[in-house]
């Protein structure tokens, strides 16, 4: 797969260009010849015989940015003063901050916000701990917790390196659902210590979003925290992915006029996302799911499985089918990938049933590139990338899920709440808008989070986990 130009690899070049006819055209030509995309062009100042400009370019990766800058430096009479990576500039000083909701401008303000007035509030909460939900920020605050062991496609990079990702997650919570989220990056990978740390900080939060914790530890950590805390605990790598995949699949099935219960589903990747997606599919009515890992099909007669995979085998692949993912794609209706590039082949896909659905979600490189799929076989394709239609992106789920849970002060997130979130997300796309290339809404569709939140809150009330009813 060839690289694609992206704002995530963009830079601003401050260049000194001769003030003569054709000079800037040569600059633009050099950028184009180097494979870059010329963006904004701003004049910084004009000096005798030359102009200083800020020129924005997009590239495919960091090395490509360097080659573009070198091409500009090679031009006669052109000086590159500096190259500013726009993504690094965006992160300078971090992406989030705390702001006070109550201005403190006078002595009276200070006496009510802090001492002595705040003592009355503390006494009220001591007498009735439930009052913390109304008298503090707990009602609207989520902790985004990681140990940095499974960050994006980077793997185990540690808590400090995970912090920019957690800040980004917190920014998305605020932008799309008005939820105040705080990154909590823990300097331990021990499940006991992680559980203890999260329990210790839990009084200050209305929910816990676990993030980028490697499998299989993530299963134990989430299970224990759900059992021991009275606020929602949600591992987004599992359940956020599951909610969005199910929503997209429900719409894809409408496009091809098939029923979930009647389909044969083959997946690759039996980790956090793969297991959670399978579970929500089964809850939604799927009956035939075969999960594959690097050893082939997972089934209950296979030895050497981890605890999580052994449990997975008990609820899937009831016929104990064996073989590779490619082999098992024969007569399959749906392929779902949560694994690695090359996990399936075009030949394997060619054996699927007509009007097949392929979700190749390995990121940044899918299990199979959409352009490599056999012509005419696949009706609907989704990936985890933004440069193809139908991007499966967790930001479509987690802001609305927590908004709904917080609104009713839910003490847990149930399977019913997750199913409700999926169905609400799918319903954002009207029947007359639905198409093979439009099965999930845009992440910038501002209707998404409120609709998901409403559905989640209603489901929380129905499932008996809401402490209050919606206003």
Buried (B, 14 or more C-beta within 10 A) or exposed (E): EEEBBBBBBBBBBBBBBBEEEEBBEBBBBBBBEBBBBBBEEEEEEEEEEBBBBBBBBBBBEEEBBBBBBEBBBEBEEBBBEEBEBBBEEEEEEEBBEEEEEEEEEEEEEEEBBEEEEEEEBEEEBEEEEEBBBEBBBBBBBBBBBBBBBBBEEEEBBBBEEBBBBBBBBBBBBBEBBBBBBBBBBBEEBEBEEBBEBBBEBBEEBBBBBBBBBBBBBBBBBBEBBBEEBEBBBBBBBBBBBBBBBBBBBBBBBBBBEBEBEEBBBBBBBBBBBBBBBBBBBBBBEBEBBBBBBEEBBBBBEBEEBBEBBBBBBEEBBBEEBBEBBBBBBBEBBBBBBBBBBEBBBBEBBBBBBEBBBBBBBBBBBBBBBBEEBBEEBBBBBBBBBEEBBBBBBBBBBBBBBBBBBBBBBBBBBBBBBBBBBBBBBBBBBEEEEBEBEBBBBEBEBEEBBBBBBBBBBBBBBEBEBBEBEEE
